[in-house]
Amino acid sequence: MKLQKVIVIPKIPDKIVGLKEIANNLWWSWNADAIKLFSTIDPDGWEKVNHNPIKFLNTVDEEKLIKASENDRYMTNYNMVINKFDRYMTNIHTWIKDTYREYKDAQIAYFCAEYGLSESFPNYSGGLGILAGDYLKSASDLGINMVAVGLLYKTGYFIQRINEYGEQVHLYEENDFSDFPLSIVKDKEENRILIEVYMADKTLYAQAWELKVGINKLYLLDMDIDENPPEYRKISYTLYDSGPDIRIKQEILLGIGGVKLLETLNLNIATWHMNEGHSAFLIIERILGEMKRHKINFYEAFEAIKSNTVFTTHTPVPAGNDVFFQDTIELFLDFYISRLGISKKEFFNLATIYPEEKVFSMTVFALKTSSYSNGVSKLHQEVSKKMWHGIWNKLPYDEIPIDYVTNGVHTMTWQADEISRLVGANTEELNRTSVDSASVWEAVDDVPDELLWKKHQDLKRNLFKEIAKNDVKLDPNVLTIGFARRFATYKRADLLFRDLERIQKIVNYKETPIQIIFAGKAHPADAPGQSIIRKIVELSKMEGFKNKMILLENYDMGIAKKLVQGVDIWMNTPRRPYEASGTSGQKAAINGVINFSVLDGWWPEAYNKTNGFAIGTYEDFESEETQDDFDAHSLYHILENEILPMYYEKNKAGYSERWVRYMKNSIKSITPQFNMHRQLKEYFAKFYIECIQNKNLFYSEDFEVARYVSKWKEKVTRSWNNIRFVNEISTAKQKNTLGDEIRLSTIVNLESLSEEDVRVEAYIGELNDKEEVVNYRIIPMKAKEIVSKNTYQYEANIRLDTAGVYGLNTRIVPNSKFAKDTDLGLIKWSK
């Protein structure tokens, strides 16, 4: 017997019908008062649907809705939230309008493979996605006109279960998209928009879904539609699928399909931002689009699209950078490559450092095709320059064009409302404009110590209620350490147990005991990471650790919020320097949870000896074994001699005054600097403004500037090997007196290049004991006279202002007012 499926949903009373509009915009997820609109109607029901307002309104008892609408207190909050939402969406007073009014309408396109916006919308796996979700939230708060593109995953990332043997079990459940605030993207005639994508000689189609994130929109592509063959419908099923060729298909859909979608929607994009290399194929579609629309060649289109492209790399671990064999690229992308009008050799050279390897690196491709590239912390910038130096192997290390913008977190999402209210940081205007102002957070010093401690203990008990569901009861009076992240081996989740006897002893000190909470997933293909999970689960059952240590299943944003708000210490033990940035410690810090971390990622920029604890040092090690031993010893020593004595140094009121001082220092020193508002403002000032200006310059006047730059680069590249230094004269002696002035003169033959095509510079660098340059200055040399045709004399005076040992040289670099000096990676030294 076949039954017809009938769904009956409760009727929302007219007085609170605005709940529907609130539920259909992710704005609710970072507004505590909006969340309360749902949770107070039915607290248990809200928890049951994992904080999903769409699902909640479809399943809640109608009587409870009626009761809420008749409650004066509820209606007061309801009307306040509705008015707040209306003000927010009208977007009258925002940072962008106050600061860069001329750029307020310029649209930024942001591409990422995953987005973590709420635990109720499982379209993310971890840090990259949560960062992207925070980015969209801050863009909306600041009034920045941003459109985001990603994929919609039917099964998302896996659901983690831990079996009786401590093994990670991977479960995949299909999402019902009607449970989410999604709508199919349609044209003006209300027809579903279909995007055409070619893969391996097949014409495939994708539909798009729209998700509202405050004032902006996130578009998610989906191939699970009837128009596609069955074997291609599952391309967008699983996030980071390790199946054969699925990854490249997903990245073609994201990059090429994403560009086609934005063009179909007739959006005028001023800046294109690739968040990690997964979306780098968008470069191909953008070039082909400009070639077709404007009848220009590959090189001209390349210069145009490069001029307003930003690329952010997130990983210093080689395995985190997608690499495909060139044969695979040809198989799936031949339709596009054959239309570029360049040789396959030229094309593949854009995506490799060493052509003989026959590979296509998405990161190399993104770096070579973007005008602006950055790492996600100061240390990660240094690591990235070392990793990718081969792309610019003729340039000094310091001049490799990879910048950095240190990651931050969206304060309203991750800071407990109880903490925000203590310092008056929960106001609407502050959250829209100046949450990154240091003066706002200095107010924490005026909060009574006892009150801050009480709020922290309340949050700690809230966390322990969650843990009690696992039949483990933890004591809120015991120092509790949290460790939650992806279980990759370089993150060293098991470093704490390197000396098992010693840590067992520390955990069980009678006067100063410890509790430890672990959470996190290992990728299904990461067997070593899964073995660490198994080890921790086994240890948690051992005498000495039982009921004092737990690994929480299925780490998600909901669990993360409780952890970063409720533990006492946030421990982070990556093997330096493999943590690009890390943001979980920032989320903890803004709640007064104290960081206990290796000096990696963002922590070296934040640590000031009064706001947390540092494991290890900045030094490099000859072997991982030596490094792990050193860091483990440091961890135990600080835990025993600094953290435990300070935490348990409790006064009559039941708290440690020194500990609370560290909590306050953590909040006031870290919150204003390591938050997403600051990060996004920095991206705008460093990259987006120039991209917007470049869009206006390179795309105007029939692409005149793009044509000029492509021809200039071709000319400089062709002539570069022929330019030479003829002779050089320096008044520098082997020993000089402080304050002396060196006169430097050089004659160069520029062959077929003009004075305007190059800069001649003096380079003076301070040398260390190994005669390596540790600090340098560039002094422009001025052309004094023409010696003969194409031969010029340049001079410069260099004042010796500081004592030390220096190296001196002269060099020639390409120069154009429309192109970056580093674009060609060319430099010629006199010796």
N, C-alpha and C positions, 0 to 999 in steps of 0.2 A: 504494500500500500504506500503510495507516495503522498506525503503531507506537504501542504503549503505552509511556508514559514511566515508567521505574522509577529511583528514586533510592536509591543505597546509600551509607550513611554509616558511618564507622569506629566501632567499639565502644570506648567509654572504659573502661579498667580500673576495677574497683570501688574500688581504692585512691585514685583521683583523680576519682571521679565528681562530686565537689563542684564541678569546673570548670564543669559545666552551670549550677549555681545562680549562680556568680560571673558567668558570661557573660550571664545573663539579668537582671542588674541593672547599670545604668550606673555603679554605685559603683566598679567595676574601673577606669573610665577616669580617675579622679583618684587612684589608688593605685599607686605605682611598683612595689611588690612584687607586686601582683595582675597588673599588665601583664607582669611577668617570668614569671609562671606560664605564659603563652601564648608569649611571644617566645622563651624559652629552649628550648622544645620543638623549634621549627623557625623560626629567625630569618628565613630567606628566605620561607618560607610566610606568616609573620606580616606581612611587608611586602607580599607579593603580594595579600593580602585587605584591604589598607589598614587594618590593625589592627582587624579585625572578628572578635571571638571566636566568634560564632555560625557565621559562614562558615568560620572557621579549624577549629573542631571538626568541621565537616561535610566538610572536604576534606583534613585533615592525614593523613599516612601513619600507619596504625594502629601500625606497628612503633615509630614515634617516641613515641607515647603510652605504649606498653608500656615502652620504654626509660626514659622519664622516671619512670614509676611504680616502677622498680627502682633508681633513682638516689637514694642516701641524702641527698645535698645538696638535690636537687630536692624530696624529700618533707619535708625540714625546713622549707623555704620554703613548701611547699604547706600544711602543718599550721599554720604560723604565720599565713598569710593567711586560712585557713578560720576559725581562732579569732578573728582580728581582725574578720572580717566578721560573725561571730555576735555578738560584743560590740557592734559598731556597730549592728546591727539590733535588739538588745534595748533600746537607747536608754536605758540606766540613768542615765548621767551626762551631761547636756547643758547648754548655756548657758541655754536657755529654762526648764528646771526649776530652775536655780540662781538665775535673775534674776527671772523673771516666772512663778512656779509657778502662780499663779491663772489665767494665760492659756495654759497649756501645751496644753490640749485645743481651744482656739479655732481653727477652721479658716479659713485664708486661701485664697481662690480667685484664681489668677493667670492672666490671659489675655494671650496674645501670638500674633502671626501666624507666628512662626518660633522654633525652638529649636536652638541649636548646642551639642550635648552632647559630640560626638566626631566626628572626621573619618570614622569608620566608619558614621555615621548622618546622611546628607546631607539634613537637613530644615531647612536654614538658608541664608541668602545672605551675611550679614556681621555687622556690629557689633551690631545689635539682637538678632539670634538668639543670638549668642555670649554677650551680656550676660544674656539670659534663661536660657540654659543654666547659666551661672555662678551665677545667682540661685537656681535650683533646687538646685544642689549645696550651696551655703552653707546654704540652708533646712534641708536634710537634716542637714548637719554640726551645726548649732546646735539641732537637735531641734524646729524650728518645724513645726507641722502645716499643711502646704501642699498643695493640689491644683492642678495646672496644666492649662490647656486650650489646645489649638492645633489645627492642621489637619495631616493626613498627606498629603504630596504624592507622587504617583506618579512624577513625573519630577524633583521638587525644583527647585532652581535649575539653571542650565545648566552644562554642562561646557565649560570654555574651552580652545580651541585657537588658536594663533597661526600663521597660514599664512606662506608665503614672502614675502608682501608686507607682513607686519606687521599684517595685519588680524585682528581677533578673530572667531573662528568659534564659533557657539553650537550645541552638541550636546545633545540631550536623550535620555537613556536611562531606560527604565522600571525602577524599582526592584522587586525581588522581596522583598515584605515578610517572607517566610519567612527571609530572611537577617538579619533584625533581631530584637532581643529584645522582640517585640510579641506581644500576645495579644488576641483579640477579646473585647470586654466583653460579658458574658452576665448574665442574671438568675439567681435562685436555682434555677430549673428548668433551667439550662444552655441557655436559649434566647438567641440573639443579640438584643441590645437594638437597636432601631431608633428613631431620633429623627425626628420629623415636623417638617418645615420648609416654609413656604409662600413661594413666589416667583412673582410675576406670575400669580396665579390658578392656580398649579400646586401640587399636594401632592407634596413630594419627601421623600426619606428619606436618613438618614446612619447609618452604623454607626460604632462607636467602637473604638479600639485603646488598650490600656493599656501603658505603658512605666514600668518601675520605676526611680526615680532615688534611690538610697539608701532612706530610710525612707518616702519620698513617691511619689506617682504622677503621671504626665503622661498626660492623655487626649487622643487625637488623632482628629478627626472625618474621615470619608472618605465621599464620595458615589459612588465608582466601584463601584456594586452593581447587581444585576439589577433591583431595584425601581424604578430611575429610568430615564427616557427617555434614549436615547443622547446627545442634545445636552447633558444636564445631568450626565452621569457624569464629565465631564472638569473639572468645577468645581474639584475638589481635585487637579488634576494638577500644575500649574506654580506655583511660588512667585512672587508679584508678576507674574502674567500681565498683559500689557498689551493683551490682546484686549478687544473691545467687551463691556462689562457683566460681564466675569468678576470684576473686582475687587469690585463691589458684591455679587455672589452669594457670593463667598468670605467677605466680611465679615458677611453675613447668617448664613451657616453658622456662622462663628466665634462671633459674639455671641449670636444667638438660639438656634442649635443647642447652643452650649456651656452656656447656662443650662438648657435643657431636659434636657441630659444629666445635669448635677449634681442637678437636681430628681428625675429618674428614679432616680438612685442614692441618693436620700434623704439627701443630705449637708446638714448644718446649717452653712451658710457664715456666718461672723461678719464677714468683710471681703472686699470685692470689689475687686481691683486690675486696672485696665486699663493694660497696658504698651504705650503708644502708642494712637492713635485707631482702629486697625483693628477693635477688638472693641466699639466704643461702642454698637452696636445691642443689646447685652446689657441696656442700660437699659430699652429698650422691653419686652422679654420679662419682665424683673423687675417692672416696673410692672403689666403685665397679669396676671402671676401673683398679685401681692398683691391687686389689685382683685378677682379672681375668688375667691381663697381666703377673703378676709376681708370681702368685701362693702363695700369702701371705694371712694371716688371717686379720680380721677386725682391730684388735688392732695394727698390724704392719702397715697396710695401713693408719690407722687413724693418727699415729705419723708422717708418711711421709708427708701426705697432710697438716696436721696442721702446719708443720714446715715452710712452705712458703706461709701462708695465712694471709692476712691483712683484718681487718674489721673496717669500720668507721660507728659509730652511729651518727645520726643527730638530734635526737629529745629527749627532756626531758619531752615530753607530752605523757602519757601512750597511748592515742588513736593513736599516730603516730607509735606505735610498733605493727606490725601485730601478732595476736594471733589466732590460730585455735583450735577447739576441737580435741582431739585425735581421736575420731571416724571419723572425716572428713579427718584427715591425713591418717588413715588406709584405708578409702574408696578409696582415690585417689592415694596413694603411696604404697599400699601393694605389688605391683609387685617388687618394689625396696627394701622395708624393709625386705621382706622375703628372700632376697638374701644376706643380710649383714652378716649372721652367728652369730648374737647375739639375745638375747631375746628382745621382744617388750618393756619390762620394762627398760632394759639397753638403748634402743634406745630413749625412751621418756624421760628418765632421762637427756639426753643430751640437752633437750629443755625446761626444767622447773626448777624452783627453789623449788617449793612445789609440789611433786608428787601427793598429794591428790587432786589437782585442776584439773587434767586430761586435761591439755591444752598443746599446743605446741607453744612456743614463738619463733618467727623467730630471735629476737634479742638475746635471751638467747642461742639459738642454734649456732648463729654466734659467740658469745663471747666464748662459750665453745670449739669451734672447730677451733679457730684462735690463732696463736701464738702472734699476734700483734693486739691490739684493741685501738681505740682512739676516743675521742670526738673532737669537732670542734672549741673549744675555751678553754681558761684556766678555766673559770667559768663552762663551760659545762663538763669539766673533773670532777670537784668536784660534780656536780649534777649527772653525770653518775655513779660515784662511790657510791653515796648514793642510787641511783635507783637499782643498780645491786649488792649491797654489799652481798646480800643473796647467790650469787654464791660462794663467798669466805668468808663466815661468820666467819671463824676462824682467818682471817688475820686482822691486824690493818688497819684502813681506808686508811691511806697513802700508804699502800703497795698493795692495790687492783690494779691489772695490767691493768689499763685503762689509756693510755697516752693521749696527746692532740696535735693536729696540728691546729692552728687557720686558719680558711678559709681566702681566698683572692680572688681577681678578676683579670681577664685577662685585663691588662691595655689597650692594643691596641683595644680591643673590646669596652670598656666602656668610655675611656677618649676621649673627643672631639679632633679632629685633630688640631683644633685651639689652644687648651691648650698645647698639646704635642709640637707643633712647637715653642711655646714661650720659652721653656726651652731646645730646641734642642733634645727632647726625641723621635723624630720620625725617628731616623736613623735605618737602617736595622740591623747593628751589635748590637746596644744597645738592640733592641727588642728581639734579639735571645739569649742574654747572661745576661745582667746586668741591666735590668729594675728595679731590686730590690736593686740597689746600692743607698745608701743615698746621696752620692756626686752628683749623677745625678740630683736629685730633689732640692738640695740646690740652684741650679742655678735660681730657681724661685725668690729668693731674689733680683736678678739683673734685673728682669723684671720691667719696670716702672709701678707704681701702676695704672696710668690712662689707660695704654694699657691692663692690665689684666682685669680691670673693663669693658673696652669697649668690649673685647672679650666675657666676661660673659653676658653683655647686648645683644650682637648679638645672643648668644645662647638662651637667655631668649625670645627674639622676635621670634626666630624660633619655640620655644615651643608654644608661644601664637598664632602663625599662625595655628597650629594644633588645638588648643582649639577653635579658631574662627569658625571652621567647625561645632561646636556645638551651634553656635549662642550666644556665650558668649565672650565678649571682655574684656580682662584684661589689666591693666595698667602696662607697664614695669617699671615704676618708683615707684611702690608700693611693699613693702616687700611681697614676695610670698613663702608660706610654701608648701612643697610637702609631701604627705603621700601616699605611694603606697606599698601594700603587700597583702598577702592572708588575707581575712577577717575572721580569726578565732577569737573566743571571747577573748582568752588570749592575743591577739595582741592589744586589746583595742583601736580600731580605733575611738571609740566615747568618749574616755577619755577627749578630748578637750572640749566636751559639757557637762561635769559633772555639771558645774555651768553655765547654759545656759545664764542667765542674764549677768554674768560677761564676758564671751567670746564674747557675742554680743556687749558689750560695748567696749571691746578691739579692735575688728575687725573694729569698726566704729570711732575710735579716728580720729579727723579731721587732726591733724598734723602727726600722725603716723599710718595710716591705714594698714590693712592686707588683703591679698588674700590667699585662701587655695585651693589646688588641691588634690583631692583624686583619687585613682585608685586601682583596685584589684577585685579579684573574691572570692566568698565563694563556697566551695564544694557543689555540688547539694544536698547532704544529710545533710548539715550543716544549719539547719533552724535558729539557733541563729545568725550565721554569716550573713545570708541573711537579718535578721531583722535589723542588724546594717547598712547594705547598704541602706535599705529602710528608716531608720531614717535619714541618711545623705542626701539622695536625698530630703526627705521632708523638712529638714532644709534649704537646698540650695534654696528652693522656697519661704522661709519665708522672710518677710521684715527684713532688717538688714543683711541678708546673700545673698540675691538675687544679682546675677552678681558679687559676691565677693567670691563665693565658687562653686565648680563644682566637680562632680564625673565622670571621664572619663570611657567610656565603654570599655570592652574587652581589659584589660591590657595585653600587650605582650611585647616582647623585643624591638620592634620598639618604642612604647610609652615610655617604661622604659628609653631608651637612651635619648630621648628628655627631660624627667623629671629630670634625675640625672644630666644633663648638664645645665638645664635652670632655675630651681627654685633657691631661695636664701638660704632657710633653708630646711634641710631634717629632718623631725620629725619622731621619732620612740618611741612608747609607750607600749611595751610589759609588761605584768605583770612579774616582775622579780621573779624567774630565769628561765622562760620558753622559752626564746629566745636562742636556742643553739648557734648560731653565728650571722646570719644575714649578708648579704653582700651588700644590697642595699645602706646602708649608706657609705660603702667603695667606691662604684661606684660614689656616689655623691661627696665624699671628694676629690677624685683624680681630680675632675673638679673644685675644689674651692668652692663647695657648702658646707655650714657649717652644721655640725650635731648638732641636738638638741634631745638628746636621753636619755632614761632610762639607767642606768648603768647595762646593761645586754648584754649577748653575747660577741661580740668582743670589744664593746665600752669601758669597763673598762681597757682593755689593751692599748687602743689608746688615751683616753682622758687625756690631760695634762694641762687643764685650759686655754690654749691659742689657741686651734685648734677647739673649739666647746663648747657646753653647756651640762651639765648633769642634767637630771630630777631626783629628789629624791635622795636617799642615798643608801648605801650598806646594810642597816639594814633589818632584817626580821620582818614580821608583823603577828599578831595573827589572823587577818581575812582579806579576800580580800577586804571587804568594807572599812576597815581602810586604807589599802594599797592604794586603788584607791583614797580615799579622800586626803591622804597625797601627792600622786604623782600629782594629779590635782592641788592642791594648789601650789606645787613647779613649775609646768608648767606655771601657770598664773603669778606667781611672777617673774620668770626669763624672761618671754616674756615681761612683762610690764617694769621691772626695769633694764634689761640688754640688751636684744636683740633689742627691738624697739629704745631705746635711741642711741645705737651704730649704728644701720643701718641708722637712719635718721640724724646722726651727719655729714651732708654732707658739703664739702668744695665748693669753687667757681666752681670747675670742675665738681661738681654734684655727688661726691661719698664720702663715709666715709673712711678716712685713717685707722682708727682702724679696720673697717670691712674688708678692703682689707688685712690688716696685718693678720687677722684671716684666710682669704682665703689662703694666702700664707703658713701660718703655717699648715693648713689642708693638702695642697698638699705635702709639703716637709716632714711632719711627718708621714703621713698615706700611701702615695703611695709606698714607698720602702718596707714597712713592711707588708702591707695588700694587697699584690698582689699575683697572682697565681704562678708566677715564684718562689717566696720565698716559698710558700706552697709546691709546688711539689719538690723542692730541699730538703725541710725538710722531706717529706715522703721518699724520696730516701735515705737520710742519716740515718734516724731513723729506717726505716723498710725494704725498698727494698733491700738494700745491704745485710742485714742479711738473708733475704728470699732467695736471689740468692745463698749465701754461704750455707744455709741450704739445698737448692735443690741439690747442688753438693755433700753435705755430706750424707743426708738421702736417696737419691735415688741411690747411688753408691754401689759397692761391694755387690750386691744381697740384698740390703736393710739391711745391717748388723747393722747400727746404729738404724734404725727404730725398728728392732727386739730387740736390746739391751734395748732401751728406754721403749718399751712396757712391757718387762719382769721386768725391774727395777721398773717401776711404780706399777706393780702388786705386787711385793715383798714388796715395801715400804708401800703400802696401807694395805696389809695383816698384816704387823707387827706393824703398827703404834700405835695401842691402847695398845700394850704390852711394849713399851719403857717407861722408867720412870726416874725421878730424885731420886737419893738415898739420898743425903744430899747436903747442900750448906753452905759455910762459907764466910762471908763478913766482911771486916774491917771497913765498913762504920759506922759512928756514927750518931745519930739523928741530931747533929749539927757538921758541918765540916768547916774548914777554907779554903778560896780560895787558890788554889794551892796544896791542899792535894791530895794524891793519894790513891785510894781505891784498895785493892787487893781482887779479887773475885775468889772463887774456888768452883767448883761443881763436883759432881760425878754422872754419868748417866749410866744406864743399857740400852744397845741398843738391847737387846734380840737377834734376828736373823740378825740384820743389822750390817754393818761394819762401821768403822770410815769414809770411803769414801762415804757412803750413806747419811751422814748427816753433818750439820754444827751446832756447839754449839756456841751461841752468847750471849753477854751481851747487855742488852737493857736499856738505860738511857734516860728518857724523862722529859722535863721541864713541870711542872704542872701549870695550871691557877687556878683561885679562886675556880672553880668547881672541882678541882683535875682531869681535863682532860688534856691529853697529847697534847701540842701545838707545841712541837719541840723535836726531839729525835735523838739519835745517836745509831748506831749498832757497837759494838766492837767484832771482832772475838775472840773466846777463843781457846787457843791452848791446845792440848792433851799433858799432861805431863807424864803420866804413866798409865799402865794397872793395875787396882786394882784387878780384877779377870776376868774370861772368860766373854767377852762381856760387861765388866764394865770398864769405863774409867774416869780418872780425867782430868778436863779442868780448865785452869786458865786464868785470864786477869787482867791487871792493868788499872784503869780508873782515869785519871787526871781531877780534878775539876777545869776547866779553867774559868768558869763564875759563878757569884753569882746567887742564885735563889733557888726555891723549886723543887726537882726532885723526880721522881719515878724510882726505880731500879728493874730489873728482869733479869732472864736468860731464854733462850728458845732453842729449837731444831727445825731445819727446814730441809726438804729434800734437798739433794745436788747431782747434777749430772752435769758433764761437757757438756752433750748433751741435757739436759732438763732445762726449767726455774724453779726456786725455787717455783713459784706460781702456776705451772701447776696443782698440786694436791690439792691446797688450804689447806694444812696441816701445823699445827704449834703446838708445845707443850710448854707451859709455866711452869716454876718451881712452880709458885704460882699464 
